[in-house]
Amino acid sequence: MEPEPLLHTARTCIRLAGVADAPKLWRYRVENRAHLAPWEPLRDEAFYTVEHAAKTIADGAEAARQDRGYPCLVLDRDETTILATFTLANVVRGPLQACHLGYGVAAQAQGQGLMYEALQAGLAWAFGELGLHRVMANHLPRNERSARLLARLGFEREGYAKRYLQIAGVWEDHVLTALIRPEAL
Ligand SMILES: CC(C)(COP(=O)(O)OP(=O)(O)OC[C@H]1O[C@@H](n2cnc3c(N)ncnc32)[C@H](O)[C@@H]1OP(=O)(O)O)[C@@H](O)C(=O)NCCC(=O)NCCS
């Protein structure tokens, strides 16, 4: 069974992944390997198997059940193809109420405003239903597309962390940004 959609936007359906999505996630990873690899941690060959996709989905469902993280699929309205993914990760409750945001769009779906459309809805959900107060997103200084997307969503630069994350095998500096829950909510 696939989970119920969390959100609909004009062009997408956003939901957590279910076991039946493993072949779709596998295809997304294989088709977008060269597109995503420069911006992600090193992956071994096992990552590009349907078994690994199934394990990721099971781990993600458990994370969501425990309110630790919410890995979301952004599908077309028919729910046949994964257009993008985003994750609200490292959820911290208590007086912080924060998480880290990670995202990526399929090479074929890039440059159409789809990531923006999905994240606008995803962030409203994070600040609304999930009750979060702060969403943090960090990007490589040279990732101009990501910087533009975050600025359009209202994220503000908060700092610069040296050798912050290991991306494609290299400890890379990152620009730190965050979006705070709007006062009106
Ligand atoms: C970062 C990433 C998600 C940005 O994707 P994107 O498609 O550029 O982002 P958006 O959804 O905001 O789309 C904006 C683009 O769509 C265009 N666009 C077309 N139709 C549009 C519409 N209806 N609405 C808004 N924008 C539209 C905009 O002009 C803009 O293109 P431009 O930057 O060439 O001017 C994507 O480049 C990616 O997946 N990169 C690899 C993974 C990655 O870097 N992840 C983030 C790590 S920090």
PDBQT file of the ligand as one rigid body, heavy atoms in Angstrom, charges set to zero:
ROOT
HETATM    1  C1  LIG A 201      18.760  22.854  -6.683  1.00  0.00    +0.000 C 
HETATM    2  C2  LIG A 201      17.632  22.397  -7.607  1.00  0.00    +0.000 C 
HETATM    3  C3  LIG A 201      16.580  21.631  -6.816  1.00  0.00    +0.000 C 
HETATM    4  C4  LIG A 201      16.991  23.640  -8.224  1.00  0.00    +0.000 C 
HETATM    5  O1  LIG A 201      16.037  23.215  -9.188  1.00  0.00    +0.000 OA
HETATM    6  P1  LIG A 201      15.275  24.301 -10.107  1.00  0.00    +0.000 P 
HETATM    7  O2  LIG A 201      14.443  23.557 -11.064  1.00  0.00    +0.000 OA
HETATM    8  O3  LIG A 201      16.279  25.258 -10.639  1.00  0.00    +0.000 OA
HETATM    9  O4  LIG A 201      14.408  25.066  -9.024  1.00  0.00    +0.000 OA
HETATM   10  P2  LIG A 201      12.985  25.769  -9.113  1.00  0.00    +0.000 P 
HETATM   11  O5  LIG A 201      11.912  24.790  -8.935  1.00  0.00    +0.000 OA
HETATM   12  O6  LIG A 201      13.043  26.918  -8.179  1.00  0.00    +0.000 OA
HETATM   13  O7  LIG A 201      12.908  26.297 -10.598  1.00  0.00    +0.000 OA
HETATM   14  C5  LIG A 201      13.466  27.546 -10.920  1.00  0.00    +0.000 C 
HETATM   15  C6  LIG A 201      13.731  27.579 -12.398  1.00  0.00    +0.000 C 
HETATM   16  O8  LIG A 201      12.575  27.223 -13.139  1.00  0.00    +0.000 OA
HETATM   17  C7  LIG A 201      12.200  28.287 -14.027  1.00  0.00    +0.000 C 
HETATM   18  N1  LIG A 201      10.735  28.222 -14.169  1.00  0.00    +0.000 N 
HETATM   19  C8  LIG A 201      10.106  27.777 -15.277  1.00  0.00    +0.000 A 
HETATM   20  N2  LIG A 201       8.783  27.757 -15.076  1.00  0.00    +0.000 NA
HETATM   21  C9  LIG A 201       8.580  28.204 -13.805  1.00  0.00    +0.000 A 
HETATM   22  C10 LIG A 201       7.423  28.380 -13.025  1.00  0.00    +0.000 A 
HETATM   23  N3  LIG A 201       6.210  28.090 -13.476  1.00  0.00    +0.000 N 
HETATM   24  N4  LIG A 201       7.565  28.842 -11.761  1.00  0.00    +0.000 NA
HETATM   25  C11 LIG A 201       8.780  29.129 -11.284  1.00  0.00    +0.000 A 
HETATM   26  N5  LIG A 201       9.930  28.953 -11.977  1.00  0.00    +0.000 NA
HETATM   27  C12 LIG A 201       9.822  28.486 -13.238  1.00  0.00    +0.000 A 
HETATM   28  C13 LIG A 201      12.780  29.523 -13.388  1.00  0.00    +0.000 C 
HETATM   29  O9  LIG A 201      12.999  30.535 -14.340  1.00  0.00    +0.000 OA
HETATM   30  C14 LIG A 201      14.092  28.975 -12.855  1.00  0.00    +0.000 C 
HETATM   31  O10 LIG A 201      15.016  28.760 -13.886  1.00  0.00    +0.000 OA
HETATM   32  P3  LIG A 201      16.403  29.572 -13.910  1.00  0.00    +0.000 P 
HETATM   33  O11 LIG A 201      17.040  29.386 -12.562  1.00  0.00    +0.000 OA
HETATM   34  O12 LIG A 201      17.147  28.929 -15.031  1.00  0.00    +0.000 OA
HETATM   35  O13 LIG A 201      15.971  30.967 -14.147  1.00  0.00    +0.000 OA
HETATM   36  C15 LIG A 201      18.172  21.505  -8.761  1.00  0.00    +0.000 C 
HETATM   37  O14 LIG A 201      19.133  22.244  -9.490  1.00  0.00    +0.000 OA
HETATM   38  C16 LIG A 201      18.791  20.191  -8.314  1.00  0.00    +0.000 C 
HETATM   39  O15 LIG A 201      18.083  19.223  -8.055  1.00  0.00    +0.000 OA
HETATM   40  N6  LIG A 201      20.131  20.149  -8.239  1.00  0.00    +0.000 N 
HETATM   41  C17 LIG A 201      20.838  18.938  -7.853  1.00  0.00    +0.000 C 
HETATM   42  C18 LIG A 201      20.633  18.583  -6.390  1.00  0.00    +0.000 C 
HETATM   43  C19 LIG A 201      20.927  19.749  -5.471  1.00  0.00    +0.000 C 
HETATM   44  O16 LIG A 201      21.739  20.596  -5.758  1.00  0.00    +0.000 OA
HETATM   45  N7  LIG A 201      20.247  19.765  -4.322  1.00  0.00    +0.000 N 
HETATM   46  C20 LIG A 201      20.392  20.806  -3.338  1.00  0.00    +0.000 C 
HETATM   47  C21 LIG A 201      21.607  20.616  -2.506  1.00  0.00    +0.000 C 
HETATM   48  S1  LIG A 201      21.804  21.974  -1.417  1.00  0.00    +0.000 SA
ENDROOT
TORSDOF 0
